């Protein structure tokens, strides 16, 4: 019989296929199995004859080593001959080439057994190994001198063809059928019958030991819990392995082998591709090509002569590509045939005394006349085909999220370039540059990708990195498909381009840069005593209300200031500072200065600077330093000879008479949210009229004070 080699159980998952795939091609079962009894010879055989040996038989069955009642175990005589002429299988001998008879008259069995039957296609007897399918039934395989089956002195009827053992589920029957049709690996360790396997080996029909291992694997399906088989079955026929076998067998026989060819006409002399999809790994498939020649040009398989063999460890279902050529116009047809290891290939037989009798085994055997053969066909038309020039099309997207909008500071984009009508196996380069959409000028942002075409059409990605500096622009990918040409000046020929400024699929837009709001400050300096801008000649306290805009809420800042002599622009050394954390972007805060004696008759201007953090370190983030700003200026009165001054003790300013703005919730003391004029800054709501009014009011107050002193 024909065996299929599979991988080691630990590697079984890599090739025992997942769900089998039907691809809509022509798949014809050439022969279907039947459970009906086989036909005997048209002319019954009259004379006894010797049956052929089963494959790889050991010993000499023609001379029974057990000395049983049938000296020549190959002899077909008596009841054996009657059963043979009736088309029934005839049991000949045990796995060891003996009868199984002992001098005490008892019997032993060594499964599988060798049986012969009439096969019309062979024109005579064919012998094959038959395997027990139910471990808890008797073998019933011993023959007496009359050629009849006998068990413990009770004569039994010969084997009759029956349906698969009804004590097993449909899945169990499929699994057993698979085991007896395929070479399966067995690990070193327990052998399933109380002995051991010294080294890793294979269960098949090659030797008595390998046949016994196959029989034990069969019993892993119907009786895995028997004491001698638990460890053996766990190692060699686990539930996971059984599930993979069921997947490779599938439920639709037609889907185990399919083939499909090209729909379009192929140029004479070129290669047309036929894709063969199959789960029949390791089992030779026969390939017949009429009108052309075929080679394997893709997939895990080899083609030697007409035998196509899928690698035993291939992932299933495997896709094999056959490249079919024909030098002239016409057609080429490809036919692929194979025999799947399905239950329909198996014949089942049992010695049964009455309907439903379960005393004896139901034997199973691969019978070539039952074998199901699958046929898959594909046809390729070869003719005059207009040569189509290579072409490309592109799709440019943001790599991070797949859209066509990038952040203002740049990012990475990928252009998927689809190509058509190239030569399979040839090497190409796609070169691209990003262009300004508004004027078509280049950006200098370029990239390229090299590839070898697996087919005449496909796709390749080209990746571009867009740096900062392109905010608010739209960029278009221009792509060229090049092929190497050492004789060309550039070293290549450009065979296809896609350069279209209006193509939305080639275009990405970079967002506009966010607007940065610059921190600003403006100040209003007043006498702490009465809120005007005239300070007593002996000195006093002044308050500079610093209005700010565009600060970051929650970030601590520090305002520092110094009073500067307006006439000379020199600093006075009179400083003030406050640190605060703004609750909102806009607001105001007070900075207090104390003017000592010695500055009478001078105009002093507050210069303010704003720093990030609790100290005045680093560069200021805003400043207001304007000698001409009246709102930042106070005048210290000129002292007269009648004004008493205690040396070292300047006159103290009187308490403020006007209300002090209250701090808002979340604001530190001295910090305000009201609208205050920001002098020196272009801020909303601040006009030159306000500054002028303040200057007139300050002058009026100064004149009234001088008038009172003159009286």
C-alpha positions as CSV (number, residue, x, y, z in Angstrom):
1,X,0.0,0.0,0.0
2,X,1.0,3.6,-0.4
3,X,2.0,5.4,2.8
4,X,2.2,9.1,3.6
5,X,5.0,10.3,5.8
6,X,4.2,13.0,8.4
7,X,6.3,14.9,11.0
8,X,7.1,14.2,14.6
9,X,4.1,14.8,16.9
10,X,5.8,17.8,18.5
11,X,6.0,19.4,15.0
12,X,2.7,18.1,13.8
13,X,1.0,21.5,14.3
14,X,3.3,23.1,11.8
15,X,1.8,21.2,8.9
16,X,-1.4,19.4,9.9
17,X,-3.6,22.1,8.2
18,X,-6.1,24.4,9.7
19,X,-9.5,24.7,8.0
20,X,-9.2,23.4,4.4
21,X,-9.8,25.9,1.7
22,X,-12.0,25.5,-1.4
23,X,-11.0,27.9,-4.2
24,X,-13.7,27.3,-6.8
25,X,-11.8,25.2,-9.2
26,X,-12.6,21.9,-10.8
27,X,-12.1,19.0,-8.4
28,X,-13.4,15.6,-9.5
29,X,-13.4,12.4,-7.2
30,X,-12.4,9.8,-9.7
31,X,-13.3,6.9,-7.5
32,X,-15.6,6.6,-4.5
33,X,-15.5,4.1,-1.7
34,X,-18.3,1.7,-0.9
35,X,-18.9,-0.6,2.1
36,X,-20.6,-3.2,-0.1
37,X,-19.1,-6.7,-0.2
38,X,-16.4,-7.1,-2.9
39,X,-17.1,-9.3,-5.9
40,X,-15.4,-12.7,-6.1
41,X,-13.8,-14.0,-9.3
42,X,-16.2,-14.4,-12.3
43,X,-15.2,-18.0,-12.6
44,X,-14.7,-19.6,-9.1
45,X,-11.3,-21.0,-8.4
46,X,-11.5,-24.8,-8.0
47,X,-8.0,-25.8,-7.0
48,X,-6.3,-24.7,-3.8
49,X,-3.5,-22.2,-4.3
50,X,-1.0,-20.3,-2.3
51,X,-1.8,-16.6,-1.6
52,X,0.9,-13.9,-2.0
53,X,2.7,-12.7,1.1
54,X,1.8,-9.4,2.8
55,X,4.4,-6.7,2.4
56,X,7.5,-7.1,4.6
57,X,6.5,-10.5,6.0
58,X,9.1,-12.1,8.2
59,X,9.5,-15.9,8.8
60,X,8.2,-18.6,6.4
61,X,4.4,-18.8,6.6
62,X,4.5,-21.6,4.1
63,X,5.9,-23.7,6.9
64,X,4.1,-22.8,10.1
65,X,6.7,-22.3,12.9
66,X,4.0,-22.9,15.5
67,X,3.2,-26.4,14.1
68,X,-0.5,-25.7,13.9
69,X,-3.1,-27.7,12.0
70,X,-2.5,-25.7,8.8
71,X,1.1,-26.5,7.8
72,X,1.2,-24.0,4.9
73,X,-0.4,-20.8,6.1
74,X,-0.4,-19.4,2.6
75,X,-2.7,-22.1,1.4
76,X,-6.2,-21.1,0.2
77,X,-8.2,-24.4,0.5
78,X,-11.4,-25.7,2.0
79,X,-13.5,-23.0,3.7
80,X,-10.8,-20.5,2.9
81,X,-11.3,-21.1,-0.9
82,X,-15.0,-20.9,-0.5
83,X,-14.7,-17.5,1.2
84,X,-12.2,-16.3,-1.4
85,X,-14.6,-17.2,-4.3
86,X,-17.3,-15.3,-2.4
87,X,-15.2,-12.1,-2.4
88,X,-14.5,-12.2,1.3
89,X,-11.1,-11.5,2.9
90,X,-9.3,-14.6,4.1
91,X,-7.1,-14.5,7.2
92,X,-3.7,-16.2,6.6
93,X,-1.3,-15.5,9.5
94,X,-0.2,-13.2,12.3
95,X,2.1,-10.2,12.3
96,X,5.0,-12.5,13.0
97,X,4.3,-14.9,10.1
98,X,2.9,-17.7,12.3
99,X,-0.5,-19.3,13.0
100,X,-0.7,-18.5,16.7
101,X,-1.5,-22.1,17.6
102,X,0.1,-23.8,20.7
103,X,0.5,-27.4,21.6
104,X,-2.1,-27.0,24.3
105,X,-4.6,-26.1,21.7
106,X,-4.9,-22.5,22.9
107,X,-4.4,-19.6,20.6
108,X,-2.6,-16.3,20.7
109,X,-2.8,-13.3,18.5
110,X,-0.2,-10.9,17.2
111,X,-2.0,-8.1,15.4
112,X,-2.2,-7.0,12.7
113,X,-3.0,-10.1,10.7
114,X,-2.3,-10.8,7.0
115,X,-5.3,-11.5,4.9
116,X,-5.8,-12.1,1.1
117,X,-8.8,-11.3,-1.1
118,X,-9.8,-11.4,-4.7
119,X,-9.2,-8.0,-6.6
120,X,-10.6,-7.8,-10.1
121,X,-8.1,-5.1,-11.1
122,X,-5.2,-7.4,-10.2
123,X,-6.9,-10.4,-11.8
124,X,-6.3,-12.5,-8.7
125,X,-5.4,-12.5,-5.0
126,X,-4.0,-9.5,-3.2
127,X,-2.7,-9.8,0.3
128,X,-2.6,-6.9,2.9
129,X,-2.3,-6.3,6.6
130,X,-5.6,-5.9,8.4
131,X,-5.8,-4.0,11.7
132,X,-8.1,-4.4,14.7
133,X,-10.3,-1.4,15.4
134,X,-11.6,-2.4,18.9
135,X,-9.2,-3.4,21.6
136,X,-11.8,-5.1,23.8
137,X,-13.0,-7.6,21.1
138,X,-11.5,-11.0,20.3
139,X,-9.2,-11.4,17.3
140,X,-10.9,-14.6,16.0
141,X,-8.1,-15.2,13.6
142,X,-7.0,-18.8,14.0
143,X,-7.7,-21.3,11.2
144,X,-8.3,-25.1,11.7
145,X,-7.5,-27.9,9.4
146,X,-10.6,-27.4,7.4
147,X,-9.7,-23.8,6.6
148,X,-12.4,-22.5,9.0
149,X,-12.0,-19.8,11.6
150,X,-12.1,-21.2,15.1
151,X,-12.0,-19.8,18.6
152,X,-11.5,-22.0,21.7
153,X,-13.0,-25.0,19.8
154,X,-16.0,-23.0,18.4
155,X,-16.1,-22.8,14.6
156,X,-16.8,-19.3,13.4
157,X,-18.0,-18.0,10.0
158,X,-15.5,-16.4,7.7
159,X,-15.1,-12.6,7.4
160,X,-17.8,-10.5,5.8
161,X,-17.6,-6.9,4.7
162,X,-19.4,-4.7,7.2
163,X,-19.7,-1.0,8.0
164,X,-17.1,0.6,10.3
165,X,-17.4,-0.5,13.9
166,X,-20.6,1.1,15.3
167,X,-19.0,1.2,18.8
168,X,-16.8,4.0,17.6
169,X,-17.7,7.6,16.8
170,X,-17.4,9.0,13.3
171,X,-14.3,11.0,14.4
172,X,-12.7,7.9,15.9
173,X,-13.2,6.0,12.6
174,X,-11.6,8.8,10.6
175,X,-8.6,8.9,12.9
176,X,-8.0,5.1,12.7
177,X,-8.3,5.2,8.9
178,X,-5.7,8.0,8.8
179,X,-3.3,6.0,11.1
180,X,-3.3,2.9,8.9
181,X,-2.7,5.0,5.8
182,X,0.2,7.1,7.0
183,X,3.7,6.6,8.4
184,X,3.6,8.2,11.9
185,X,6.5,9.0,14.3
186,X,6.8,7.2,17.6
187,X,9.0,8.6,20.4
188,X,11.4,6.5,22.4
189,X,9.7,5.2,25.5
190,X,6.7,2.9,26.2
191,X,5.6,0.9,23.2
192,X,1.9,0.6,24.2
193,X,2.0,-3.1,25.1
194,X,4.2,-3.2,28.2
195,X,7.5,-3.0,26.4
196,X,9.7,0.0,25.3
197,X,10.9,1.7,22.2
198,X,14.7,2.2,22.4
199,X,14.9,5.1,19.9
200,X,12.6,7.3,18.0
201,X,11.1,5.4,15.2
202,X,8.1,5.2,12.8
203,X,4.9,3.3,12.9
204,X,4.2,1.7,9.5
205,X,4.2,-1.6,7.7
206,X,7.9,-2.0,7.4
207,X,8.6,-4.5,10.2
208,X,6.7,-6.6,12.7
209,X,7.7,-4.0,15.4
210,X,6.6,-1.0,13.3
211,X,3.3,-2.8,12.5
212,X,2.7,-3.5,16.2
213,X,3.3,0.2,16.9
214,X,0.8,1.2,14.3
215,X,-1.7,-1.2,15.8
216,X,-1.1,0.4,19.2
217,X,-1.7,3.8,17.8
218,X,-5.0,2.6,16.4
219,X,-6.0,1.4,19.9
220,X,-5.0,4.9,21.2
221,X,-8.2,6.0,19.5
222,X,-10.6,3.3,20.7
223,X,-9.1,2.5,24.1
224,X,-6.5,5.1,25.2
225,X,-7.0,4.3,28.9
226,X,-5.8,0.7,28.8
227,X,-3.0,0.4,31.4
228,X,-0.2,-0.5,29.0
229,X,-1.1,2.3,26.6
230,X,-1.7,5.5,28.7
231,X,1.8,6.8,28.5
232,X,2.4,5.7,24.9
233,X,-0.8,7.4,23.7
234,X,-0.1,10.6,25.6
235,X,3.3,10.8,24.0
236,X,2.3,9.8,20.4
237,X,-1.4,10.4,19.9
238,X,-2.4,13.2,22.1
239,X,-5.8,15.0,21.9
240,X,-4.0,17.9,20.1
241,X,-2.5,15.6,17.6
242,X,-5.8,14.0,16.9
243,X,-7.4,17.3,16.4
244,X,-4.8,18.3,13.9
245,X,-5.4,15.0,12.0
246,X,-9.1,15.7,11.8
247,X,-8.3,19.2,10.4
248,X,-6.1,17.8,7.7
249,X,-8.7,15.2,6.7
250,X,-11.5,17.8,6.8
251,X,-15.1,17.2,6.1
252,X,-15.1,18.1,2.4
253,X,-13.0,15.7,0.4
254,X,-13.1,17.8,-2.7
255,X,-11.3,20.7,-0.9
256,X,-8.2,18.6,-0.2
257,X,-6.8,19.3,-3.6
258,X,-7.6,22.3,-5.9
259,X,-6.0,24.1,-8.8
260,X,-6.6,27.4,-10.5
261,X,-5.0,29.1,-13.5
262,X,-4.8,32.6,-15.0
263,X,-8.0,34.1,-16.4
264,X,-6.2,36.2,-18.9
265,X,-4.3,35.0,-22.0
266,X,-0.6,34.5,-21.5
267,X,1.9,35.6,-24.1
268,X,3.4,32.7,-26.0
269,X,6.8,31.9,-24.5
270,X,5.9,33.5,-21.2
271,X,5.0,31.6,-18.0
272,X,1.4,31.1,-16.9
273,X,0.9,30.4,-13.2
274,X,-1.2,27.5,-11.9
275,X,-1.8,27.5,-8.1
276,X,-2.3,24.1,-6.5
277,X,-3.7,24.2,-3.0
278,X,-3.6,21.0,-1.0
279,X,-3.3,19.4,2.4
280,X,-1.7,16.2,1.1
281,X,1.7,16.8,2.5
282,X,4.3,14.2,2.0
283,X,2.1,12.2,-0.3
284,X,3.1,12.2,-4.0
285,X,0.7,14.0,-6.3
286,X,0.8,13.2,-10.0
287,X,1.1,16.1,-12.4
288,X,0.3,15.8,-16.1
289,X,0.8,18.7,-18.4
290,X,-0.5,18.6,-22.0
291,X,0.6,21.3,-24.4
292,X,3.4,22.7,-22.3
293,X,6.0,22.2,-19.6
294,X,5.7,22.9,-15.8
295,X,8.2,23.7,-13.0
296,X,7.7,24.6,-9.4
297,X,8.2,28.4,-9.1
298,X,6.8,28.9,-5.6
299,X,5.7,27.0,-2.5
300,X,7.0,24.2,-0.3
301,X,7.1,21.4,-2.9
302,X,9.4,19.6,-5.4
303,X,8.5,18.3,-8.9
304,X,10.5,15.3,-10.0
305,X,9.3,14.0,-13.3
306,X,5.5,13.9,-12.8
307,X,5.6,13.5,-9.0
308,X,4.8,16.6,-7.0
309,X,5.6,16.2,-3.3
310,X,4.6,18.8,-0.8
311,X,7.2,19.1,2.1
312,X,6.1,16.9,5.0
313,X,6.5,19.9,7.4
314,X,4.7,22.4,5.2
315,X,2.1,24.6,6.7
316,X,-1.3,23.5,5.5
317,X,-3.1,24.0,3.3
318,X,0.0,24.6,1.2
319,X,-0.1,26.7,-2.0
320,X,2.2,25.5,-4.7
321,X,2.8,27.6,-7.8
322,X,3.5,25.8,-11.1
323,X,4.9,27.9,-13.9
324,X,3.7,26.5,-17.2
325,X,5.3,27.6,-20.5
326,X,4.4,27.0,-24.1
327,X,6.6,28.4,-27.0
328,X,3.7,29.1,-29.4
329,X,0.1,30.0,-29.3
330,X,-2.4,27.4,-28.1
331,X,-3.5,26.0,-24.8
332,X,-1.8,24.0,-22.0
333,X,-3.8,21.9,-19.5
334,X,-2.5,20.9,-16.1
335,X,-4.0,17.9,-14.3
336,X,-3.0,17.1,-10.7
337,X,-4.2,13.9,-9.0
338,X,-3.8,12.6,-5.5
339,X,-5.2,10.1,-3.0
340,X,-6.3,11.6,0.3
341,X,-6.0,9.4,3.4
342,X,-9.8,9.3,4.0
343,X,-11.9,6.6,5.5
344,X,-13.4,5.8,2.1
345,X,-10.2,4.0,1.2
346,X,-10.7,1.4,3.9
347,X,-12.5,-1.9,3.8
348,X,-14.0,-3.3,7.1
349,X,-14.6,-7.0,7.7
350,X,-15.8,-9.1,10.7
351,X,-16.6,-12.7,11.6
352,X,-20.1,-12.4,12.9
353,X,-22.3,-15.3,14.1
354,X,-25.4,-13.2,14.0
355,X,-26.5,-9.6,13.4
356,X,-25.0,-7.3,16.0
357,X,-22.5,-9.9,17.2
358,X,-19.6,-8.1,19.0
359,X,-17.5,-11.1,19.9
360,X,-14.9,-10.7,17.2
361,X,-12.9,-7.8,15.9
362,X,-13.9,-5.5,13.1
363,X,-10.8,-5.5,10.9
364,X,-9.7,-2.5,8.7
365,X,-7.5,-2.6,5.7
366,X,-6.4,-0.2,2.9
367,X,-7.9,-1.6,-0.3
368,X,-6.6,-0.1,-3.5
369,X,-9.9,-0.7,-5.4
370,X,-11.7,1.5,-2.9
371,X,-9.2,4.3,-3.0
372,X,-10.6,7.8,-3.6
373,X,-8.6,9.7,-6.1
374,X,-8.9,13.5,-6.5
375,X,-8.3,15.4,-9.7
376,X,-7.8,19.1,-10.1
377,X,-7.5,20.8,-13.5
378,X,-6.5,24.1,-14.9
379,X,-6.1,25.4,-18.5
380,X,-3.9,28.2,-19.7
381,X,-4.4,30.0,-23.0
382,X,-1.3,31.2,-24.8
383,X,-1.5,33.8,-27.5
384,X,-0.3,37.1,-28.9
385,X,-0.5,39.5,-26.1
386,X,0.1,43.3,-26.5
387,X,3.0,44.2,-24.2
388,X,1.8,46.4,-21.4
389,X,4.2,49.0,-20.2
390,X,5.1,49.1,-16.5
391,X,3.0,51.5,-14.4
392,X,2.8,52.7,-10.8
393,X,0.3,54.4,-8.6
394,X,0.8,55.6,-5.0
395,X,-1.0,56.3,-1.8
396,X,0.7,58.6,0.8
397,X,-0.4,58.5,4.4
398,X,0.8,59.4,7.9
399,X,2.6,56.4,9.3
400,X,1.3,57.0,12.8
401,X,-2.4,56.9,12.1
402,X,-3.0,56.2,8.4
403,X,-4.6,59.6,7.6
404,X,-3.2,62.3,5.4
405,X,-2.7,65.1,8.0
406,X,0.6,65.5,9.9
407,X,1.3,67.6,13.0
408,X,2.8,71.0,12.5
409,X,6.3,69.9,13.5
410,X,6.5,67.0,11.0
411,X,6.5,63.2,11.2
412,X,6.9,60.1,9.1
413,X,4.9,59.3,6.0
414,X,4.8,56.1,4.0
415,X,4.0,55.9,0.3
416,X,2.6,52.6,-0.9
417,X,3.6,52.2,-4.5
418,X,1.6,49.7,-6.5
419,X,3.3,48.5,-9.6
420,X,2.0,46.5,-12.6
421,X,3.4,44.8,-15.7
422,X,7.0,44.3,-14.4
423,X,9.1,41.2,-14.9
424,X,8.9,38.6,-12.1
425,X,12.3,38.0,-10.7
426,X,13.8,41.3,-11.9
427,X,15.1,43.9,-9.5
428,X,13.8,47.4,-9.4
429,X,14.1,50.7,-7.4
430,X,11.3,53.1,-6.5
431,X,12.7,56.6,-6.0
432,X,10.5,59.4,-4.5
433,X,10.7,63.0,-3.5
434,X,8.1,65.2,-1.7
435,X,7.2,68.3,-3.6
436,X,5.5,71.6,-2.6
437,X,2.0,71.4,-3.9
438,X,1.5,75.2,-4.3
439,X,4.4,75.6,-6.8
440,X,5.7,72.1,-7.6
441,X,9.2,72.9,-6.2
442,X,11.1,70.1,-4.6
443,X,11.7,69.9,-0.8
444,X,14.8,67.7,-1.0
445,X,13.0,65.1,1.2
446,X,13.6,61.9,-0.7
447,X,13.6,58.2,-0.2
448,X,13.9,55.0,-2.2
449,X,13.2,51.3,-1.9
450,X,14.7,48.4,-3.8
451,X,12.8,45.2,-4.4
452,X,12.8,42.0,-6.5
453,X,9.4,41.4,-8.1
454,X,7.8,38.1,-7.1
455,X,5.1,38.6,-9.6
456,X,4.2,41.0,-12.4
457,X,2.2,43.2,-10.0
458,X,2.6,44.0,-6.4
459,X,3.3,46.9,-4.0
460,X,6.3,48.3,-2.1
461,X,6.5,50.9,0.6
462,X,8.7,54.0,0.5
463,X,9.1,55.9,3.8
464,X,9.8,59.7,4.1
465,X,10.7,61.6,7.2
466,X,9.4,65.2,7.2
467,X,11.3,67.5,9.6
468,X,9.9,70.6,11.3
469,X,9.6,73.7,9.1
470,X,6.8,72.7,6.8
471,X,3.9,73.8,8.9
472,X,0.8,74.9,7.0
473,X,1.9,73.4,3.7
474,X,0.8,70.5,1.5
475,X,3.4,68.0,0.1
476,X,2.9,65.6,-2.8
477,X,4.9,62.4,-3.4
478,X,6.5,62.1,-6.8
479,X,7.6,58.6,-7.5
480,X,9.7,57.0,-10.2
481,X,10.2,53.2,-11.0
482,X,13.7,52.6,-12.1
483,X,15.6,49.6,-13.4
484,X,19.4,49.3,-13.3
485,X,21.2,50.0,-16.6
486,X,25.0,50.3,-16.3
487,X,25.2,51.8,-19.8
488,X,22.8,54.7,-19.0
489,X,24.4,58.0,-17.8
490,X,22.6,57.9,-14.5
491,X,23.1,54.1,-14.1
492,X,19.4,53.4,-14.4
493,X,16.4,53.8,-16.7
494,X,13.2,55.3,-15.5
495,X,10.4,53.0,-16.7
496,X,7.4,54.5,-15.0
497,X,6.5,57.6,-13.1
498,X,3.6,59.0,-11.0
499,X,3.9,62.7,-10.6
500,X,0.6,64.5,-10.2
501,X,0.3,67.6,-8.0
502,X,-3.5,67.3,-8.1
503,X,-3.6,63.7,-6.9
504,X,-5.1,63.7,-3.4
505,X,-3.9,60.1,-2.7
506,X,-0.3,61.3,-3.1
507,X,-0.8,64.4,-0.9
508,X,-0.4,65.0,2.8
509,X,-1.1,68.3,4.7
510,X,1.0,69.6,7.5
511,X,-1.0,71.4,10.2
512,X,-0.4,75.1,10.8
513,X,2.0,75.9,13.7
514,X,0.2,76.9,16.9
515,X,0.2,80.7,17.8
516,X,2.6,81.5,20.6
517,X,1.3,84.2,23.0
518,X,4.2,86.2,24.4
519,X,4.1,87.2,28.1
520,X,3.6,91.0,28.5
521,X,3.7,93.3,31.5
522,X,2.8,96.9,32.1
523,X,3.0,98.9,35.3
524,X,1.3,101.8,37.1
525,X,3.4,103.4,39.9
526,X,1.6,105.4,42.6
527,X,2.2,106.9,46.1
528,X,1.2,104.3,48.7
529,X,-0.1,107.1,51.0
530,X,-2.7,108.7,48.7
531,X,-2.6,106.9,45.4
532,X,-1.2,109.9,43.4
533,X,2.1,110.1,41.7
534,X,3.7,112.8,44.0
535,X,5.8,111.6,47.0
536,X,6.7,113.7,49.9
537,X,10.2,115.1,49.7
538,X,11.3,113.1,52.7
539,X,10.5,109.9,50.8
540,X,7.9,107.3,51.4
541,X,6.5,104.0,50.0
542,X,5.3,103.6,46.4
543,X,3.3,100.7,44.9
544,X,3.9,99.6,41.3
545,X,0.9,97.6,40.1
546,X,2.2,95.3,37.5
547,X,-0.4,94.1,35.0
548,X,0.5,90.8,33.1
549,X,-0.8,89.0,30.1
550,X,-0.3,85.5,28.6
551,X,1.3,83.8,31.6
552,X,0.9,80.1,32.2
553,X,-1.5,79.4,35.1
554,X,0.0,77.5,37.9
555,X,3.6,78.3,37.0
556,X,5.5,80.3,39.7
557,X,7.0,83.6,38.5
558,X,8.9,86.5,40.1
559,X,8.6,90.2,39.4
560,X,11.6,92.4,40.3
561,X,11.8,96.2,39.9
562,X,14.2,99.1,40.5
563,X,13.4,102.8,40.6
564,X,15.5,104.7,38.0
565,X,16.4,108.4,37.9
566,X,14.5,109.7,35.0
567,X,16.9,112.5,34.3
568,X,20.0,110.4,34.1
569,X,18.6,106.9,33.5
570,X,20.8,105.6,36.3
571,X,19.5,103.2,38.9
572,X,18.8,104.3,42.4
573,X,19.4,101.0,44.1
574,X,15.8,101.2,45.4
575,X,14.4,97.8,44.5
576,X,11.3,95.7,45.2
577,X,10.2,92.2,44.2
578,X,7.3,89.7,44.6
579,X,6.9,86.0,43.7
580,X,3.5,84.6,42.9
581,X,1.7,81.9,41.0
582,X,-0.9,83.2,38.6
583,X,-4.3,81.5,38.6
584,X,-5.2,82.8,35.2
585,X,-3.2,84.0,32.1
586,X,-4.0,87.7,32.8
587,X,-4.0,89.7,36.0
588,X,-1.9,92.0,38.1
589,X,0.3,92.0,41.2
590,X,1.8,94.8,43.4
591,X,5.5,95.5,43.9
592,X,6.4,97.7,46.9
593,X,9.3,100.2,46.9
594,X,10.5,102.4,49.8
595,X,12.0,105.7,48.7
596,X,14.5,107.0,51.4
597,X,15.4,110.6,52.0
598,X,17.8,112.2,49.5
599,X,15.8,111.8,46.3
600,X,13.7,115.0,46.7
601,X,13.2,117.0,43.6
602,X,13.6,114.0,41.3
603,X,11.4,112.0,39.0
604,X,11.8,108.2,39.6
605,X,10.7,105.6,37.1
606,X,9.9,102.0,37.9
607,X,11.7,99.4,35.7
608,X,10.1,95.9,36.1
609,X,11.2,92.5,34.9
610,X,9.4,89.2,35.0
611,X,11.2,85.8,35.5
612,X,10.0,82.2,35.6
613,X,10.6,80.6,39.0
614,X,11.0,81.8,42.6
615,X,14.1,83.9,41.9
616,X,15.2,86.5,39.4
617,X,17.6,84.2,37.6
618,X,18.1,83.6,33.9
619,X,16.7,85.7,31.2
620,X,13.5,87.6,31.9
621,X,10.3,86.5,30.1
622,X,9.0,90.0,30.0
623,X,10.1,93.6,30.9
624,X,8.7,97.1,31.1
625,X,11.5,99.7,31.2
626,X,10.4,103.0,29.6
627,X,11.8,106.4,31.0
628,X,9.1,108.2,29.1
629,X,6.2,106.3,30.5
630,X,4.3,108.7,32.8
631,X,2.3,105.8,34.4
632,X,5.6,104.3,35.7
633,X,6.8,107.6,37.1
634,X,6.5,109.4,40.5
635,X,7.9,112.8,41.4
636,X,9.6,113.3,44.8
637,X,8.8,116.8,46.1
638,X,11.6,119.3,46.5
639,X,12.3,119.9,50.2
640,X,12.3,123.4,51.6
641,X,14.4,124.7,54.6
642,X,11.2,124.6,56.8
643,X,10.7,120.9,56.3
644,X,12.0,119.0,59.3
645,X,13.9,115.9,58.7
646,X,15.4,113.6,61.3
647,X,18.7,112.4,59.9
648,X,18.5,108.7,59.0
649,X,14.7,108.7,59.6
650,X,12.8,109.8,56.5
651,X,9.3,111.0,56.9
652,X,6.8,108.0,57.0
653,X,4.0,108.1,54.5
654,X,0.5,108.4,55.8
655,X,-1.8,105.3,55.5
656,X,-3.6,104.8,52.2
657,X,-6.9,106.6,52.0
658,X,-8.3,104.8,49.1
659,X,-9.6,101.2,49.0
660,X,-7.0,98.4,48.2
661,X,-8.2,96.0,45.6
662,X,-9.2,92.7,47.2
663,X,-7.4,89.5,46.2
664,X,-9.6,87.1,44.2
665,X,-10.0,83.4,45.3
666,X,-6.9,81.5,44.4
667,X,-4.8,84.7,44.1
668,X,-2.0,85.5,46.5
669,X,-2.2,88.7,48.5
670,X,-1.4,91.7,46.3
671,X,-2.4,89.8,43.1
672,X,-5.4,91.1,41.2
673,X,-7.4,90.0,38.2
674,X,-8.9,93.4,37.4
675,X,-8.1,95.2,34.1
676,X,-5.1,97.5,34.6
677,X,-3.3,99.5,32.0
678,X,-0.2,97.9,30.7
679,X,2.0,100.8,29.6
680,X,4.6,100.1,27.0
681,X,2.6,97.1,25.7
682,X,0.0,96.7,22.9
683,X,-2.8,95.3,25.1
684,X,-6.6,95.4,24.6
685,X,-8.4,98.3,26.3
686,X,-5.4,100.5,26.9
687,X,-5.4,103.9,25.2
688,X,-3.2,106.9,25.1
689,X,-6.0,109.0,26.6
690,X,-5.8,107.1,29.9
691,X,-2.1,107.8,30.2
692,X,-2.7,111.5,29.4
693,X,-5.5,111.8,31.9
694,X,-3.3,110.3,34.6
695,X,-0.5,112.8,33.8
696,X,-2.9,115.8,34.0
697,X,-4.4,114.6,37.3
698,X,-0.9,114.2,38.7
699,X,0.0,117.7,37.7
700,X,-3.1,119.2,39.3
701,X,-2.5,117.5,42.6
702,X,1.1,118.8,42.6
703,X,-0.1,122.4,42.0
704,X,-2.7,122.3,44.7
705,X,0.0,121.1,47.3
706,X,2.3,123.9,46.4
707,X,-0.5,126.5,46.6
708,X,-1.3,125.3,50.2
709,X,2.3,125.7,51.3
710,X,2.6,129.2,49.9
711,X,-0.4,130.3,52.0
